[in-house]
Amino acid sequence: MRRLLVTASVLLALAGSLAARPAGPPPLPERLADTGGGTQLITAEASGTDSTTGTLTWWDRSGDGWVAAGSAPARFGANGLAEGSSRTQGTNTTPTGLYGLPYAFGTGAAPPGTRYPYRPIGEDSWWCQDNASTAYNRWVEPRPADCRAEESEHLVGYAAQYARALVIGFNYDRPVRGRGAGIFLHVDGRGATAGCVSVPAAAMDRILVWADPDRRPHIAVGTASGPTAITRY
């Protein structure tokens, strides 16, 4: 009988200890102002606006909560991050905000199991960044006369970075001239990006196999705190 009482006392003490332990913060997606309304989400978080590195995590909504499906180190613009709604083109900053992911593309074939619309890069594939062009912030193939080569990106010239990529819908639906064009989630290059978000090649492949357009995935980009905090978006 004494042994049973001791055991019961130990269990009660342990339960009290666990109850007193402070609960951890909820998963990051649950702290965001908006997740886009789908059941998949990518978060890309940097410590501050001057950071060129951070963490990218992809999440699944399960029941009433979010569960991390994977994570990888991320790289941002060479000049850090900037508020997407007021960003200026050519500043080498990654725009913060919540964005859709219209389609995938690459110089290589899509990983087996990819469900996203996937566009192969060819010799005539360009991303028009010419503010004077009617095709501003769009894939063009071939490049139209009003889209100057020196103001655009010849996609085939970035074989490593664009081996596989997802278009980030920044300034995409209703492009604002001078805001910025050609922001992608792509494979790491040698260092920081010109404004995109990049991850190691193996992580990019995993993301493309995981992403399901029927589940309406979005990407949230931001900092740990401050005016560009990821939780604001």
TARADA-V792099 format. One record per residue. RES is the residue in one letter. PSI is psi in radians with two decimals (NA if undefined). NEAR is the number of other C-alpha atoms within 12 Angstrom. Layout:
((RES:PSI:NEAR) (RES:PSI:NEAR))
This chain:
((M:-0.76:7) (R:-0.71:8) (R:-0.69:9) (L:-0.69:10) (L:-0.70:11) (V:-0.77:12) (T:-0.76:13) (A:-0.67:14) (S:-0.72:14) (V:-0.77:14) (L:-0.69:14) (L:-0.69:14) (A:-0.72:14) (L:-0.74:14) (A:-0.73:13) (G:-0.66:13) (S:-0.74:12) (L:-0.67:12) (A:-0.56:11) (A:-0.31:10) (R:2.22:10) (P:2.41:9) (A:2.53:9) (G:2.91:7) (P:2.64:9) (P:2.79:15) (P:2.59:22) (L:-0.80:36) (P:-0.53:40) (E:-0.22:25) (R:-0.05:20) (L:2.63:30) (A:-0.52:17) (D:2.54:24) (T:0.10:34) (G:-0.14:25) (G:-0.06:20) (G:-2.99:26) (T:0.25:30) (Q:2.57:35) (L:2.50:44) (I:2.31:49) (T:2.38:48) (A:1.86:48) (E:2.32:44) (A:2.78:36) (S:-0.56:25) (G:3.06:28) (T:-0.31:32) (D:0.07:24) (S:2.53:27) (T:-0.02:34) (T:2.84:34) (G:-2.61:32) (T:2.34:32) (L:2.27:37) (T:2.44:35) (W:2.42:38) (W:2.61:34) (D:2.42:32) (R:2.15:26) (S:1.96:16) (G:-2.13:8) (D:0.05:12) (G:3.10:17) (W:2.45:26) (V:2.30:23) (A:2.25:25) (A:-0.34:23) (G:2.87:26) (S:2.68:25) (A:2.71:30) (P:2.48:27) (A:2.69:38) (R:2.57:40) (F:-2.97:46) (G:2.66:36) (A:-0.44:26) (N:0.41:26) (G:-2.51:35) (L:2.70:45) (A:2.60:39) (E:2.15:31) (G:-0.61:37) (S:-0.23:23) (S:0.22:22) (R:2.63:28) (T:2.35:23) (Q:2.52:30) (G:0.14:28) (T:-0.02:25) (N:0.67:28) (T:2.57:36) (T:2.21:54) (P:2.27:50) (T:2.74:44) (G:-3.08:39) (L:2.19:37) (Y:2.64:37) (G:3.04:33) (L:1.53:39) (P:-0.82:32) (Y:2.96:32) (A:2.83:39) (F:3.00:40) (G:2.81:36) (T:-0.42:28) (G:3.02:25) (A:2.70:22) (A:2.49:29) (P:2.49:27) (P:2.30:15) (G:-0.08:17) (T:2.26:26) (R:-0.27:19) (Y:2.54:29) (P:2.23:24) (Y:2.14:29) (R:2.10:27) (P:2.45:27) (I:2.32:30) (G:-3.11:26) (E:-0.47:18) (D:0.23:20) (S:2.17:28) (W:2.71:35) (W:2.03:39) (C:2.10:38) (Q:0.26:39) (D:2.01:35) (N:-0.35:27) (A:-0.08:20) (S:2.59:25) (T:-0.26:21) (A:0.37:30) (Y:2.30:34) (N:0.77:37) (R:2.63:37) (W:2.29:35) (V:2.51:32) (E:1.79:23) (P:3.10:22) (R:2.19:30) (P:2.85:24) (A:-0.56:17) (D:0.13:20) (C:1.70:28) (R:2.40:24) (A:-0.68:22) (E:-0.21:15) (E:0.31:27) (S:3.02:32) (E:2.10:31) (H:1.79:29) (L:-0.60:36) (V:-0.29:24) (G:-0.06:20) (Y:1.06:26) (A:-0.66:23) (A:-0.90:23) (Q:-0.68:33) (Y:0.47:42) (A:-0.72:37) (R:2.44:43) (A:2.82:51) (L:2.36:45) (V:2.24:37) (I:2.24:41) (G:0.64:34) (F:2.24:41) (N:0.65:35) (Y:-0.86:29) (D:-0.79:16) (R:1.40:15) (P:2.31:26) (V:2.10:24) (R:2.36:24) (G:-0.11:23) (R:-0.64:32) (G:2.68:42) (A:2.69:45) (G:0.93:43) (I:2.12:45) (F:2.84:45) (L:2.00:52) (H:-3.10:42) (V:2.52:40) (D:2.50:34) (G:-2.48:25) (R:-0.30:15) (G:-2.56:22) (A:2.87:30) (T:3.14:35) (A:0.14:34) (G:-0.20:40) (C:3.14:46) (V:2.31:53) (S:2.68:45) (V:2.87:40) (P:2.68:30) (A:-0.74:27) (A:-0.66:22) (A:-0.68:29) (M:-0.70:41) (D:-0.76:32) (R:-0.69:27) (I:-0.74:43) (L:-0.60:39) (V:-0.60:27) (W:-0.71:30) (A:2.30:38) (D:1.94:28) (P:-0.46:25) (D:-0.32:17) (R:0.14:22) (R:1.02:24) (P:2.57:35) (H:2.94:40) (I:2.28:45) (A:2.21:46) (V:2.30:57) (G:-3.03:45) (T:2.97:37) (A:-0.49:28) (S:3.13:18) (G:-3.00:17) (P:-0.44:19) (T:0.42:32) (A:2.39:32) (I:-0.48:40) (T:-0.21:29) (R:-0.33:25) (Y:NA:34))
